[in-house]
Structures are given as structure tokens and as C-alpha cells.
Amino acid sequence: MTAHRVGEVMTRDVVQAHRTTPFEEVVRLLGHHRISGLPVVDADDKVLGVLSGSDLVRAQAHRDGLAPPPAMAAGEMMTSPAITVHPEQTVPEAARLMERRGVERLPVVDEADRLIGIATRRDLLKVFLREDEDIRHQVTEDIIVAGQELPPGAVRVSVRDGVVTLDGRVEARSQVPEIVHATWRLDGVVGVVNGLTFRRDDCAVVTPPRGVGSQ
């Protein structure tokens, strides 16, 4: 029931540049591989920065048109320091970081900060492109049966366009929010409609009877 990790969805074959990679070579790499950016690494594969098409345009705009343009390399144009993630981080964590920092890609590094992959917006979105039947099966098997130890038919699970509808009666009231929360956390789920009822209210506050001599 845990979210996918960055290491599961990242692209492992990373197109990269070095600090001394010339401007023209960077343009060729971006065009040949049809990508909009790449990480810049040193001789030990440690990430120095990230170079995007926007960085290239910015570098060109700052050139003095009255003089011959100086030779430029990736290290002079890259955005540094790079915003990176680790493979054990969750996809939602990486997505929030990407959105907060306004970047399109996140180099993935190991414990020594060496490049091992890259996660793009497209990579992160892959986990949300799930079939409804796949989601329904996971809710039933992982949450209802394995998680709550209920028979498969205790809760009717239907999914349409990523929206999960839950109907049925569970044993205890406390199980309802547990099931809803666990369902909401699944990759690919965009909404949960809760129609669950319960047989026993184990959340009610019980007031002990006043005995003889009580204050």
C-alpha cells in the first residue's frame, strides 16, 4: 500500500554533459535525444548542475552581438546547485519538490551524490496512468482482505477514471477511516467516495456509570 519510489520510475540511461562540454555539443545532445535538459556531472559522476533549453537561450541572449561570441561550455551555462532526489524517496515527495522548485527534471543520486538516474515529470506521472481494474484489485486484495482481514465481498469496490467508490458494511467504525485513508494513498487514485457503514461503534465515548459513593 506504500507509494512508488523514485528508483522504480526513474530513467536509468541518463544523457549527461560535463563542465567542459561545448555549447554546440549540448545543443546536439538535446536535439538528438529529444529532451529539454540534462544534468552536468564531474569526473566522479557527481552532479554539478542542470542545463536546460532555457539556460541555453539565456546564455545566447547575454552575448554581446558587437564582438565575436566566446566559446561557452556547459559549466558556464548550467543552473547550479542542482535540485536532486534519492531513489528511496516517494513519487509524491518528488512531485511536490518538482512543483515547489519549478523544475522539470530531478537528477537521482546515490548516498555519495553520484548520478544514477533522472526523474522527469513524465516519469513521475507514469504511476498515475493505471487501469481502473488494477486499482480495484489492489484495494480489494491489499486493503480489504490483507489489511483489514475482511472477506472479499464485505466491501464493494468500484473504480471509474481513478475515482474509487466504497460500499458495504465493516465490523467496526474505526475501520472506515483506515480503509478510506489507505485507498486514497494508492498510486493512481484521484478520489474516494465513501459509502461504508459499520456494525459496531468502537469510537464512542463510554461514560462509566456513577456508583454508590461516587463524587
Secondary structure, 3 states (H helix, E strand, C coil): CCCCEHHHHCECCCCCEECCCEHHHHHHHHHHHCCCEEEEECCCCEEEEEEEHHHHHHHHHCCCCCCCCCCCEHHHHCECCCCCECCCCEHHHHHHHHHHHCCCEEEEECCCCEEEEEEEHHHHHHHHCCCHHHHHHHHHHHHHHHHCCCCHHHEEEEEECCEEEEEEEEEECCHHHHHHHHHHCCCCCCEEEEEEEEEECCCCCCCCCCCCCCC
